Amino acid sequence: MLHKRSRENLSMKWIIPLLFFICSITYMYNYYKYVCKSNYDYPFQDPTLPIDIRLDNLMSLLTPEEKIDMLWMGATTADGELPNLSVPRLNIRGYSWMGQGYVYRSASNGCNINCYSSVIDGNVSVLPQGTGIASTWNKNLIFQSGIMISDESMAIQYNYKNKSIDYKTGASSVINIARDPRWGRVPETYGECPILTGEIAVAFNKGIMGYAKLEDTELEYGIYKVIPVMRHFVDYDGPDDGRFSFNAIISDNDLRTTYLPVWKKLIDEKAIVGVMSSISAVNGIPSAANKYLLNDVLRNEWNFTGYVISDCDPMGDIQKSFHYTATLEQAVAISVSSGNDINCGQEFKFLHKAISDGFVNFDTINLAIRRGLHSRFLSGNFDPIGTDPYSSIPYSIVDSIEHKLLTKQIVSESIVLLQNPKQILPFNLTKIKQIAVIGPSSNDITVQAHTYHGTPSKWITTLDGIQLIASKYNINVVHTWGASRKNTSDEDFQHAIELSNESDIILFVGGLDESFEEEDTDRNTLQLPGGQLELIKLLMKLNKPFAILIISGSPISEPYIINENSAALLWISYFGQSGDAIADILFGLSIPSGCLPFTIPINTSQLLPIDDYSMNKSPGRTYRYLDYIKAPPLFPFGYGLSYSKFKMNSKLNIYPNRINNLDTDIIANINIINQGPFHAQFVTQLYYEFPNSTVVELPIRELLQFNKTLFKINEQKTISFTFRIRNIPYSNRQQIPGIINFWIGNSRDKYAQSTLLIDFDS
């Protein structure tokens, strides 16, 4: 007789296979029942089914080899294909996890299919660089630019017929904080402020992702129009020299207060799907293998549900540069296990051997591909061809008149007026007979395109724009390059002086180009390179109406120009296609309304070493931590003038101005009047500080909210902001109860201010 336990073991031995057999029969019955009733071969192809059901079905159909092949992205073929990302036996067409060659790189001037590939001819709309986008301080305008970008991307996607790959993703904005103005990729960022960067990034992403309105929380059609891949999580803020082996030492406080908040905001606002891990290491751990950042923070703490992709080709540096692992197989294993799902590059091919060597199990592979495939479902990649609601966007919208006007408006609103003694600007069209346009950047498209850019149907240089307006008013335009950005040659100085002497007004257009600041290239000075300043000094001595336009993606500091106070001074980032917008500003056909997205220091002696990631070490980094007494800026973050005079027509009212509950709704409002003489826009910036704070790790001051508003001449408006103290960043670590100072102005200049008292006993 069998022992009771033996009988039970025997029963279990038969029950488990029997249950498995029954489940298999049930699944196959339901599957064939589905196929018989459906127009689709497999449930994952049916867009009427819930995504989780479709995803489960697809995961059950893919082989281990196919799953691993989908986790890496090599170079495209000559006709733009990525063969390893398609599965012909399941009729799965190709897909790009990042779409660099086909979808705009927004903050990098907008790069479409013609940036890297010749598989389609045609032109696209080209936006300003990232700092130019941010200097508009106009969220609604940037939201519209995102719609424009994605419209053109989808028009190209669905009008290029001879392909079998979906390009519905794009390497989008660089949202790293521009903590050091010498970093070569500052031009691609939205500046030095986490608040401004977050607001601009959310606006742009919502525009390209398919939200009908900026304030919406759900996609218009329930499908992503374009998926933005945001760069670079989280420490890539310079130096660029040696970046593939650089280790950023960052305190947890600086991570939480400076480097991470933008990413969390994008997740909270449903404005991010793809995250690109960084190149460098953080505190000794390569970013693409940093489990704390990629898994513990990004997913477990913030509930991020998208996918993480590596930057292109640094995966091998985990082993060869950082020496974090002994072999490449270990490197790819630790990367995917840490939460880096996709490899931009081909190193993840080694996952096959990493599995066989026992460095990673297939459950980890399944998790990584599942996260990526979930995003592919949300992009419509597995839906029937022709069902994408964005497939009907006509090709005629690409580089259209409407888009030209929008890009021109963005350029116009990005221009920052820094100085305007004696109201030199705008130039009076009725009193000018001849204008001298001098400078190496006046007729050079390399200061418009910069890095990662598409090609418009026409590049309009600053000189082109001036000549277009001048011709309508019978104004003669003379031009020469004058000085070089590359060397100190004075060979054209005399010619420039002669032309200027003969003219009624002088415009100098200079600055930098991408040879001075770009990927792999940092600066060691904030001054104008070559012979530009020397020529400017000579032109100043002519005592003629003189304006200087600086084109750069990051701060240029020349205190001499400011101290002389004899020339108008404007700054603009690398501005894309629309130089005619600059001409409109110079002649008063448009009014400057841009504000600086960064601080302009007096010189580099005010800066910490570029490889020091500390924010609060004296004299402090960025306006948030900068000691204005020890290191007064040449121009502060948020600074920008207008041709029109704006006056604070009331005090800053804070209501209530005394609270005992941190969840009380606070309203801050101020009345502003435009005293003329132009219709103009004004950026109202609300800042705060805890004046009695002793928490040195926290910012001294910070932007809270901002608003850009159009005022007619003599029009007054009340601008209001609503907030809660609990929602002020880091308020839980401040001296509460206590007082908070608020002001309207920029990060340094307080046009109107008020105080709020927190008293729990009141």
SEGUVO-941288 format. One line per 5 residues: their letters; for each residue x negated, y, z of C-alpha. Coordinates in nm, 3 decimals, decimal comma. Last residue first. Layout:
N
a) X/Y/Z | ...
This chain:
762
sdfdi) 0,237/8,186/1,410 | 0,028/7,920/1,583 | -0,089/7,755/1,259 | -0,247/8,078/1,142 | -0,361/8,102/0,781
lltsq) -0,414/8,465/0,681 | -0,412/8,571/0,315 | -0,611/8,868/0,196 | -0,586/9,105/-0,100 | -0,791/9,232/-0,390
aykdr) -0,778/9,457/-0,695 | -1,043/9,532/-0,959 | -1,303/9,307/-0,796 | -1,617/9,277/-1,008 | -1,836/8,971/-0,955
sngiw) -1,649/8,660/-1,077 | -1,422/8,872/-1,293 | -1,129/9,092/-1,197 | -0,829/9,015/-0,980 | -0,903/8,926/-0,619
fniig) -0,821/8,684/-0,341 | -0,973/8,665/0,007 | -0,889/8,370/0,229 | -0,857/8,400/0,606 | -0,873/8,150/0,890
piqqr) -0,707/7,832/1,012 | -0,874/7,663/0,835 | -1,248/7,703/0,797 | -1,302/7,497/0,483 | -1,322/7,123/0,420
nsypi) -0,952/7,069/0,351 | -0,962/7,366/0,115 | -1,198/7,165/-0,110 | -1,018/7,274/-0,429 | -0,711/7,490/-0,368
nrirf) -0,416/7,251/-0,379 | -0,354/7,265/-0,003 | -0,342/7,644/-0,030 | -0,046/7,623/-0,264 | -0,018/7,806/-0,594
tfsit) 0,186/8,051/-0,799 | 0,038/8,321/-1,023 | 0,213/8,634/-1,145 | 0,132/8,907/-1,399 | 0,356/9,210/-1,383
kqeni) 0,353/9,398/-1,711 | 0,290/9,754/-1,821 | 0,306/9,883/-2,175 | 0,132/10,210/-2,255 | 0,006/10,068/-2,588
kfltk) 0,136/9,714/-2,635 | 0,005/9,443/-2,407 | -0,073/9,083/-2,505 | -0,141/8,843/-2,217 | -0,410/8,592/-2,128
nfqll) -0,361/8,423/-1,790 | -0,602/8,285/-1,534 | -0,602/8,062/-1,225 | -0,826/7,979/-0,927 | -1,174/8,094/-1,030
eripl) -1,422/8,024/-0,754 | -1,630/8,191/-0,486 | -1,906/8,087/-0,247 | -1,874/7,727/-0,363 | -1,906/7,449/-0,103
evvts) -2,227/7,291/0,025 | -2,291/7,588/0,256 | -1,991/7,516/0,476 | -2,017/7,821/0,703 | -1,709/7,989/0,561
npfey) -1,608/8,327/0,698 | -1,536/8,488/0,363 | -1,342/8,191/0,218 | -1,330/8,305/-0,143 | -1,070/8,335/-0,417
ylqtv) -1,044/8,435/-0,782 | -0,753/8,530/-1,009 | -0,842/8,622/-1,368 | -0,610/8,833/-1,583 | -0,732/8,813/-1,942
fqahf) -0,609/9,115/-2,138 | -0,485/9,132/-2,496 | -0,464/9,454/-2,694 | -0,239/9,708/-2,863 | -0,475/10,000/-2,892
pgqni) -0,531/10,350/-2,746 | -0,436/10,256/-2,489 | -0,332/10,289/-2,127 | -0,251/9,918/-2,104 | -0,084/9,879/-1,767
inina) -0,121/9,599/-1,513 | 0,111/9,511/-1,226 | -0,019/9,244/-0,991 | 0,119/8,920/-0,857 | 0,015/8,642/-0,624
iidtd) 0,286/8,399/-0,516 | 0,213/8,137/-0,250 | 0,428/7,825/-0,218 | 0,389/7,688/0,136 | 0,222/7,346/0,146
lnnir) -0,060/7,464/0,374 | 0,190/7,552/0,646 | 0,134/7,829/0,903 | 0,134/8,118/0,659 | 0,053/8,489/0,645
npyin) 0,035/8,685/0,320 | 0,366/8,547/0,195 | 0,343/8,668/-0,067 | 0,012/8,799/-0,194 | 0,035/9,133/-0,373
lksnm) -0,268/9,262/-0,561 | -0,234/9,639/-0,551 | -0,048/9,813/-0,826 | -0,113/9,965/-1,167 | -0,440/9,782/-1,224
kfksy) -0,558/9,975/-1,528 | -0,644/9,856/-1,877 | -0,823/10,081/-2,124 | -0,830/9,967/-2,487 | -1,145/9,888/-2,683
slgyg) -1,178/9,588/-2,455 | -1,447/9,457/-2,221 | -1,547/9,105/-2,111 | -1,693/8,948/-1,798 | -1,562/8,612/-1,678
fpflp) -1,900/8,487/-1,555 | -2,117/8,781/-1,460 | -2,339/8,995/-1,686 | -2,703/9,083/-1,612 | -2,664/8,869/-1,304
pakiy) -2,777/8,973/-0,954 | -3,007/8,703/-0,812 | -3,076/8,758/-0,442 | -2,776/8,984/-0,386 | -2,544/8,795/-0,620
dlyry) -2,618/8,467/-0,442 | -2,501/8,220/-0,707 | -2,290/7,927/-0,590 | -1,972/7,959/-0,794 | -2,125/8,195/-1,051
trgps) -2,353/7,921/-1,178 | -2,641/7,772/-0,977 | -2,760/7,902/-0,642 | -3,041/8,135/-0,527 | -3,118/7,922/-0,336
knmsy) -3,013/7,556/-0,347 | -2,634/7,545/-0,373 | -2,588/7,357/-0,701 | -2,860/7,093/-0,680 | -2,919/6,922/-1,015
ddipl) -3,289/7,009/-1,034 | -3,416/6,903/-1,380 | -3,382/7,255/-1,521 | -3,597/7,405/-1,247 | -3,392/7,661/-1,052
lqstn) -3,302/7,984/-1,227 | -3,339/8,348/-1,123 | -3,695/8,358/-1,256 | -3,542/8,267/-1,594 | -3,431/8,624/-1,660
ipitf) -3,151/8,873/-1,593 | -2,895/8,593/-1,574 | -2,598/8,575/-1,813 | -2,323/8,384/-1,632 | -2,101/8,153/-1,836
plcgs) -1,764/8,136/-2,009 | -1,790/8,508/-2,092 | -1,463/8,680/-2,174 | -1,296/8,734/-2,511 | -1,039/9,006/-2,579
pislg) -1,195/9,214/-2,856 | -0,940/9,417/-3,056 | -0,858/9,339/-3,418 | -0,851/9,581/-3,713 | -1,090/9,793/-3,507
flida) -1,372/9,806/-3,759 | -1,614/9,585/-3,566 | -1,338/9,346/-3,460 | -1,210/9,295/-3,815 | -1,568/9,236/-3,931
iadgs) -1,609/8,961/-3,675 | -1,287/8,793/-3,792 | -1,421/8,801/-4,149 | -1,700/8,573/-4,032 | -1,447/8,289/-4,027
qgfys) -1,603/7,949/-4,099 | -1,746/7,833/-3,771 | -1,833/8,073/-3,492 | -2,161/7,981/-3,336 | -2,088/8,167/-3,012
iwlla) -2,018/8,539/-3,004 | -2,170/8,821/-2,805 | -2,119/9,197/-2,849 | -2,331/9,498/-2,758 | -2,273/9,865/-2,834
asnen) -2,598/10,059/-2,840 | -2,742/10,345/-2,636 | -2,730/10,197/-2,287 | -3,111/10,193/-2,263 | -3,081/9,972/-1,955
iiype) -2,851/9,726/-2,129 | -3,069/9,682/-2,437 | -3,380/9,652/-2,222 | -3,212/9,390/-2,004 | -3,232/9,138/-2,291
sipsg) -3,064/8,815/-2,181 | -2,921/8,566/-2,429 | -2,679/8,320/-2,269 | -2,563/8,009/-2,461 | -2,421/7,918/-2,801
siili) -2,581/8,209/-2,979 | -2,484/8,497/-3,207 | -2,572/8,840/-3,065 | -2,404/9,137/-3,234 | -2,573/9,473/-3,181
afpkn) -2,401/9,802/-3,257 | -2,566/10,137/-3,337 | -2,431/10,485/-3,397 | -2,751/10,669/-3,495 | -3,028/10,785/-3,267
lkmll) -3,306/10,652/-3,495 | -3,497/10,539/-3,186 | -3,251/10,253/-3,134 | -3,361/10,105/-3,468 | -3,718/10,077/-3,345
kilel) -3,613/9,903/-3,024 | -3,393/9,662/-3,220 | -3,689/9,578/-3,444 | -3,899/9,484/-3,143 | -3,611/9,281/-2,998
qggpl) -3,575/9,071/-3,313 | -3,940/8,989/-3,377 | -3,921/8,618/-3,301 | -3,693/8,487/-3,028 | -3,431/8,684/-2,832
qltnr) -3,484/8,620/-2,464 | -3,340/8,350/-2,239 | -3,662/8,149/-2,222 | -3,764/7,784/-2,191 | -3,502/7,648/-2,429
dtdee) -3,391/7,286/-2,466 | -3,397/7,076/-2,784 | -3,297/6,707/-2,804 | -2,933/6,790/-2,891 | -2,924/7,157/-2,977
efsed) -3,069/7,490/-2,882 | -3,356/7,668/-3,061 | -3,340/7,491/-3,401 | -2,962/7,521/-3,372 | -2,968/7,895/-3,431
lggvf) -3,038/8,193/-3,211 | -2,959/8,563/-3,188 | -2,928/8,832/-3,451 | -2,687/9,072/-3,620 | -2,789/9,438/-3,610
liids) -2,523/9,688/-3,722 | -2,620/10,044/-3,805 | -2,401/10,346/-3,876 | -2,412/10,646/-4,108 | -2,677/10,500/-4,337
ensle) -2,992/10,633/-4,503 | -3,197/10,595/-4,187 | -3,074/10,239/-4,151 | -3,191/10,147/-4,501 | -3,533/10,297/-4,432
iahqf) -3,560/10,127/-4,093 | -3,476/9,786/-4,240 | -3,732/9,830/-4,517 | -3,994/9,931/-4,263 | -3,925/9,629/-4,045
dedst) -3,936/9,377/-4,332 | -4,298/9,265/-4,287 | -4,281/9,284/-3,908 | -4,355/8,914/-3,850 | -4,286/8,797/-3,495
nkrsa) -4,185/8,442/-3,589 | -3,886/8,207/-3,615 | -3,590/8,437/-3,550 | -3,720/8,671/-3,817 | -3,668/9,043/-3,842
gwthv) -3,520/9,283/-4,096 | -3,287/9,048/-4,286 | -3,172/9,321/-4,523 | -2,842/9,481/-4,610 | -2,677/9,789/-4,752
vniny) -2,299/9,833/-4,752 | -2,131/10,126/-4,926 | -1,789/10,224/-4,798 | -1,517/10,279/-5,057 | -1,245/10,190/-4,804
ksail) -1,127/9,863/-4,958 | -1,482/9,762/-5,044 | -1,586/9,811/-4,683 | -1,335/9,548/-4,565 | -1,470/9,272/-4,791
qigdl) -1,830/9,384/-4,745 | -1,798/9,353/-4,368 | -1,654/9,003/-4,392 | -1,921/8,884/-4,632 | -2,193/9,030/-4,409
ttiwk) -2,059/8,839/-4,108 | -2,059/8,522/-4,317 | -1,749/8,364/-4,470 | -1,816/7,997/-4,541 | -1,570/7,876/-4,801
sptgh) -1,383/7,551/-4,867 | -1,477/7,447/-4,517 | -1,749/7,191/-4,438 | -1,750/6,978/-4,124 | -1,977/7,020/-3,826
ythaq) -2,187/6,823/-3,584 | -2,449/7,088/-3,492 | -2,457/7,460/-3,580 | -2,213/7,563/-3,853 | -2,193/7,938/-3,806
vtidn) -2,551/8,030/-3,724 | -2,667/7,806/-4,010 | -2,433/8,004/-4,238 | -2,682/8,290/-4,267 | -2,579/8,637/-4,383
sspgi) -2,599/8,852/-4,072 | -2,808/8,613/-3,861 | -3,153/8,740/-3,961 | -3,070/9,105/-3,898 | -2,959/9,431/-4,053
vaiqk) -2,626/9,554/-4,189 | -2,663/9,921/-4,276 | -2,332/10,101/-4,317 | -2,260/10,376/-4,572 | -1,990/10,635/-4,623
iktln) -1,826/10,616/-4,284 | -1,578/10,865/-4,144 | -1,246/10,708/-4,243 | -1,343/10,355/-4,136 | -1,426/10,462/-3,783
fpliq) -1,647/10,191/-3,631 | -1,478/10,032/-3,331 | -1,699/10,066/-3,145 | -1,937/10,343/-3,052 | -1,703/10,422/-2,765
kpnql) -1,963/10,650/-2,604 | -2,134/10,340/-2,463 | -1,974/10,006/-2,559 | -2,123/9,713/-2,368 | -2,037/9,346/-2,330
lvise) -1,762/9,297/-2,588 | -1,695/8,923/-2,609 | -1,579/8,763/-2,933 | -1,375/8,444/-2,882 | -1,038/8,604/-2,959
sviqk) -1,146/8,691/-3,313 | -1,293/8,346/-3,374 | -0,970/8,180/-3,261 | -0,765/8,416/-3,478 | -0,978/8,333/-3,782
tllkh) -0,933/7,960/-3,717 | -0,556/8,015/-3,708 | -0,554/8,219/-4,028 | -0,758/7,957/-4,212 | -0,521/7,689/-4,081
eisdv) -0,219/7,866/-4,224 | -0,400/7,917/-4,556 | -0,473/7,543/-4,574 | -0,803/7,372/-4,501 | -0,613/7,042/-4,480
isypi) -0,237/7,105/-4,484 | -0,218/7,002/-4,850 | -0,302/6,645/-4,747 | 0,056/6,603/-4,634 | 0,144/6,475/-4,285
ssypd) 0,363/6,170/-4,353 | 0,138/5,925/-4,168 | 0,198/6,107/-3,839 | 0,505/5,905/-3,743 | 0,297/5,586/-3,784
tgipd) 0,534/5,331/-3,940 | 0,367/5,321/-4,282 | 0,142/5,024/-4,212 | 0,302/4,793/-3,957 | 0,188/4,850/-3,599
fngsl) -0,138/4,705/-3,466 | -0,338/5,030/-3,490 | -0,048/5,234/-3,353 | -0,272/5,440/-3,125 | -0,106/5,298/-2,813
frshl) -0,186/4,948/-2,935 | -0,550/5,045/-2,984 | -0,555/5,186/-2,631 | -0,439/4,853/-2,490 | -0,698/4,682/-2,708
grria) -0,978/4,866/-2,530 | -0,858/4,781/-2,182 | -0,798/4,418/-2,283 | -1,144/4,402/-2,439 | -1,308/4,495/-2,110
lnitd) -1,092/4,269/-1,893 | -1,140/3,972/-2,123 | -1,517/4,021/-2,123 | -1,518/4,029/-1,742 | -1,314/3,707/-1,730
fnvfg) -1,571/3,565/-1,971 | -1,842/3,549/-1,709 | -2,163/3,755/-1,697 | -2,532/3,680/-1,639 | -2,482/3,303/-1,673
dsiak) -2,736/3,248/-1,951 | -2,456/3,136/-2,184 | -2,266/3,452/-2,105 | -2,567/3,680/-2,161 | -2,634/3,490/-2,485
hlfkf) -2,296/3,583/-2,628 | -2,318/3,928/-2,467 | -2,622/3,995/-2,686 | -2,396/4,129/-2,959 | -2,327/4,402/-2,703
eqgcn) -2,650/4,566/-2,821 | -2,493/4,671/-3,150 | -2,430/5,040/-3,101 | -2,147/5,239/-2,949 | -2,084/4,969/-2,690
idngs) -1,736/4,928/-2,544 | -1,610/4,839/-2,198 | -1,854/5,013/-1,964 | -1,694/4,906/-1,635 | -1,982/4,779/-1,424
svsia) -1,950/4,424/-1,557 | -1,984/4,554/-1,913 | -2,306/4,734/-1,824 | -2,447/4,459/-1,601 | -2,411/4,206/-1,880
vaqel) -2,548/4,437/-2,148 | -2,860/4,498/-1,940 | -2,903/4,135/-1,834 | -2,907/4,029/-2,198 | -3,151/4,311/-2,272
tatyh) -3,394/4,162/-2,023 | -3,568/4,256/-1,698 | -3,303/4,497/-1,575 | -3,315/4,853/-1,442 | -3,637/4,921/-1,631
fskqi) -3,500/5,272/-1,692 | -3,651/5,301/-2,039 | -3,658/4,944/-2,178 | -3,383/4,776/-1,977 | -3,103/5,026/-1,932
dgmpd) -3,253/5,193/-2,238 | -3,100/4,920/-2,454 | -2,757/5,070/-2,404 | -2,886/5,408/-2,524 | -2,772/5,345/-2,887
cdsiv) -2,465/5,566/-2,923 | -2,313/5,686/-2,599 | -2,133/5,406/-2,422 | -1,759/5,357/-2,442 | -1,517/5,356/-2,150
ygtfn) -1,151/5,264/-2,202 | -0,820/5,401/-2,083 | -0,626/5,326/-1,764 | -0,785/5,573/-1,519 | -0,634/5,513/-1,177
wenrl) -0,834/5,790/-1,004 | -0,981/5,595/-0,712 | -0,993/5,245/-0,855 | -1,053/5,340/-1,217 | -1,287/5,638/-1,241
vdnll) -1,424/5,631/-0,887 | -1,490/5,263/-0,810 | -1,520/5,145/-1,169 | -1,720/5,378/-1,387 | -1,876/5,593/-1,113
yknaa) -1,959/5,331/-0,851 | -2,026/5,060/-1,111 | -2,298/5,264/-1,279 | -2,426/5,052/-1,567 | -2,366/5,296/-1,854
spign) -2,478/5,578/-1,625 | -2,814/5,419/-1,553 | -2,857/5,386/-1,173 | -3,142/5,570/-0,999 | -2,941/5,849/-0,843
vasis) -2,749/5,907/-1,163 | -2,914/5,783/-1,483 | -2,913/5,950/-1,822 | -2,724/5,869/-2,139 | -2,372/5,930/-2,017
smvgv) -2,062/5,717/-2,043 | -1,812/5,820/-2,307 | -1,455/5,822/-2,180 | -1,157/5,744/-2,402 | -0,792/5,807/-2,320
iaked) -0,771/6,157/-2,174 | -0,499/6,420/-2,136 | -0,255/6,253/-1,900 | -0,274/6,564/-1,676 | -0,405/6,370/-1,373
ilkkw) -0,665/6,199/-1,594 | -0,781/6,528/-1,745 | -0,795/6,685/-1,400 | -1,004/6,397/-1,267 | -1,258/6,443/-1,543
vplyt) -1,288/6,817/-1,478 | -1,336/6,757/-1,103 | -1,637/6,519/-1,138 | -1,949/6,732/-1,193 | -1,896/7,031/-0,966
trldn) -1,728/6,968/-0,629 | -1,731/6,587/-0,604 | -2,065/6,523/-0,770 | -2,220/6,817/-0,587 | -2,099/6,677/-0,253
dsiia) -2,216/6,325/-0,338 | -2,562/6,468/-0,391 | -2,710/6,443/-0,738 | -3,056/6,318/-0,836 | -3,045/6,298/-1,213
nfsfr) -3,270/6,028/-1,358 | -3,400/6,100/-1,708 | -3,508/5,806/-1,925 | -3,304/5,864/-2,239 | -3,288/6,238/-2,164
gddpg) -3,661/6,292/-2,212 | -3,615/6,646/-2,343 | -3,243/6,702/-2,318 | -3,272/6,843/-1,966 | -2,987/6,864/-1,923
dydvf) -2,623/6,844/-1,820 | -2,550/6,475/-1,885 | -2,436/6,370/-1,536 | -2,085/6,229/-1,575 | -1,949/6,083/-1,789
hrmvp) -2,042/6,251/-2,118 | -1,835/6,327/-2,335 | -1,462/6,284/-2,388 | -1,327/6,039/-2,645 | -1,010/6,197/-2,780
ivkyi) -0,744/5,964/-2,923 | -0,559/6,110/-3,221 | -0,182/6,102/-3,278 | -0,124/5,877/-2,982 | 0,215/5,710/-2,982
gyele) 0,525/5,780/-2,773 | 0,661/6,014/-3,039 | 0,625/6,349/-2,861 | 0,381/6,222/-2,599 | 0,494/6,267/-2,239
tdelk) 0,394/6,524/-1,976 | 0,486/6,836/-2,172 | 0,346/7,175/-2,060 | 0,128/7,215/-2,369 | 0,418/7,140/-2,599
aygmi) 0,478/6,873/-2,865 | 0,213/6,642/-2,721 | 0,042/6,433/-2,988 | -0,313/6,363/-2,876 | -0,482/6,646/-3,066
gknfa) -0,295/6,930/-2,897 | -0,296/6,762/-2,558 | -0,671/6,731/-2,588 | -0,723/7,099/-2,662 | -0,507/7,222/-2,376
vaieg) -0,652/6,973/-2,126 | -1,007/7,066/-2,227 | -0,937/7,440/-2,197 | -0,787/7,404/-1,849 | -1,060/7,170/-1,726
tlipc) -1,346/7,379/-1,859 | -1,201/7,695/-1,704 | -1,167/7,524/-1,364 | -1,499/7,336/-1,377 | -1,685/7,661/-1,458
egyte) -2,019/7,665/-1,640 | -1,919/7,678/-2,005 | -1,680/7,494/-2,233 | -1,962/7,277/-2,363 | -2,105/7,229/-2,714
pvrgw) -2,316/7,546/-2,699 | -2,470/7,431/-2,365 | -2,625/7,138/-2,549 | -2,985/7,259/-2,548 | -2,999/7,321/-2,172
rpdra) -3,158/7,659/-2,104 | -2,838/7,811/-1,961 | -2,839/7,568/-1,666 | -2,518/7,442/-1,498 | -2,331/7,413/-1,826
inivs) -2,080/7,166/-1,680 | -2,023/6,855/-1,891 | -1,700/6,867/-2,085 | -1,851/6,792/-2,425 | -1,534/6,787/-2,631
sagtk) -1,426/6,517/-2,872 | -1,579/6,206/-3,020 | -1,268/6,123/-3,219 | -1,019/5,841/-3,239 | -0,750/5,759/-3,492
ydisk) -0,977/5,634/-3,767 | -0,800/5,318/-3,875 | -0,983/5,085/-4,112 | -0,876/4,908/-4,429 | -0,987/5,166/-4,682
nkyny) -0,905/5,258/-5,037 | -0,615/5,494/-4,977 | -0,771/5,803/-4,823 | -0,452/6,002/-4,783 | -0,355/5,853/-4,448
qiams) -0,671/5,929/-4,254 | -0,726/6,263/-4,430 | -0,381/6,390/-4,335 | -0,431/6,238/-3,991 | -0,752/6,434/-3,930
edsim) -0,605/6,754/-4,070 | -0,304/6,733/-3,842 | -0,529/6,635/-3,551 | -0,743/6,948/-3,584 | -0,445/7,178/-3,635
igsqf) -0,269/7,036/-3,330 | -0,587/7,087/-3,130 | -0,610/7,446/-3,256 | -0,257/7,503/-3,131 | -0,357/7,385/-2,782
ilnkn) -0,656/7,621/-2,807 | -0,421/7,912/-2,872 | -0,200/7,812/-2,580 | -0,497/7,786/-2,344 | -0,645/8,126/-2,428
wtsai) -0,965/8,205/-2,239 | -1,107/8,286/-2,585 | -1,457/8,235/-2,444 | -1,386/7,864/-2,406 | -1,355/7,794/-2,780
gtgqp) -1,670/7,995/-2,844 | -1,854/7,800/-2,574 | -1,745/7,482/-2,751 | -1,864/7,577/-3,101 | -1,632/7,771/-3,328
lvsvn) -1,385/7,589/-3,551 | -1,427/7,450/-3,903 | -1,116/7,376/-4,109 | -1,178/7,095/-4,356 | -1,301/7,046/-4,709
gdivs) -1,275/6,768/-4,962 | -1,432/6,452/-5,092 | -1,384/6,112/-4,936 | -1,624/5,822/-4,890 | -1,919/6,057/-4,862
sycni) -1,977/5,998/-4,495 | -2,135/6,177/-4,202 | -1,968/6,516/-4,179 | -1,737/6,469/-4,475 | -1,497/6,259/-4,268
ncgns) -1,433/6,536/-4,021 | -1,648/6,735/-3,785 | -1,486/7,020/-3,595 | -1,727/7,291/-3,489 | -1,883/7,078/-3,216
asryv) -1,613/7,128/-2,957 | -1,373/6,943/-3,179 | -1,567/6,652/-3,314 | -1,307/6,597/-3,580 | -1,210/6,251/-3,692
ygqgm) -1,374/6,066/-3,977 | -1,745/6,023/-3,922 | -1,737/6,023/-3,547 | -1,442/5,789/-3,521 | -1,496/5,681/-3,161
wsygr) -1,361/5,330/-3,118 | -1,322/5,290/-3,494 | -1,070/5,036/-3,615 | -1,046/4,771/-3,879 | -0,728/4,598/-3,988
inlrp) -0,583/4,304/-3,800 | -0,419/4,068/-4,050 | -0,459/3,781/-3,803 | -0,702/3,588/-4,027 | -0,855/3,922/-4,132
vslnp) -0,974/4,016/-3,783 | -1,120/4,368/-3,801 | -1,368/4,534/-3,564 | -1,670/4,344/-3,702 | -1,615/4,487/-4,049
legda) -1,656/4,856/-3,963 | -1,585/5,016/-4,303 | -1,678/5,359/-4,436 | -1,746/5,274/-4,800 | -2,121/5,254/-4,756
ttagm) -2,076/5,038/-4,445 | -2,026/5,195/-4,106 | -2,293/5,177/-3,838 | -2,235/4,950/-3,543 | -1,947/4,940/-3,298
wlmdi) -1,938/4,689/-3,016 | -1,665/4,532/-2,806 | -1,460/4,395/-3,094 | -1,729/4,140/-3,175 | -1,702/4,009/-2,818
keept) -1,331/3,941/-2,859 | -1,378/3,783/-3,199 | -1,640/3,542/-3,063 | -1,418/3,443/-2,770 | -1,136/3,365/-3,015
llsml) -0,834/3,593/-3,037 | -0,486/3,442/-3,029 | -0,417/3,444/-2,655 | -0,537/3,804/-2,625 | -0,299/3,901/-2,904
ndlri) 0,000/3,752/-2,726 | -0,083/3,912/-2,395 | -0,125/4,248/-2,570 | 0,212/4,222/-2,742 | 0,380/4,138/-2,413
diplt) 0,202/4,424/-2,235 | 0,289/4,663/-2,518 | 0,662/4,607/-2,482 | 0,819/4,469/-2,802 | 0,970/4,692/-3,070
pdqfp) 0,630/4,746/-3,233 | 0,615/4,380/-3,345 | 0,263/4,286/-3,455 | 0,170/4,140/-3,116 | 0,466/3,899/-3,149
ydyns) 0,303/3,713/-3,438 | 0,392/3,648/-3,801 | 0,636/3,935/-3,812 | 0,976/3,962/-3,980 | 1,128/3,795/-3,678
kcvyk) 1,398/3,535/-3,614 | 1,194/3,235/-3,722 | 0,880/3,377/-3,564 | 1,054/3,426/-3,232 | 1,189/3,068/-3,222
yynym) 0,843/2,956/-3,320 | 0,696/3,146/-3,025 | 0,974/3,045/-2,784 | 0,924/2,681/-2,868 | 0,545/2,714/-2,854
ytisc) 0,565/2,881/-2,513 | 0,811/2,622/-2,380 | 0,600/2,336/-2,511 | 0,292/2,490/-2,350 | 0,473/2,546/-2,022
iffll) 0,599/2,184/-2,023 | 0,248/2,053/-2,095 | 0,096/2,266/-1,818 | 0,361/2,143/-1,577 | 0,289/1,783/-1,674
piiwk) -0,086/1,839/-1,641 | -0,030/1,971/-1,284 | 0,223/1,704/-1,183 | 0,011/1,402/-1,275 | -0,288/1,465/-1,046
mslne) -0,055/1,620/-0,790 | 0,133/1,289/-0,763 | -0,192/1,095/-0,729 | -0,307/1,329/-0,454 | 0,026/1,286/-0,274
rsrkh) 0,009/0,908/-0,306 | -0,347/0,916/-0,170 | -0,230/1,129/0,122 | 0,044/0,873/0,204 | -0,202/0,579/0,188
lm) -0,126/0,342/-0,091 | 0,000/0,000/0,000
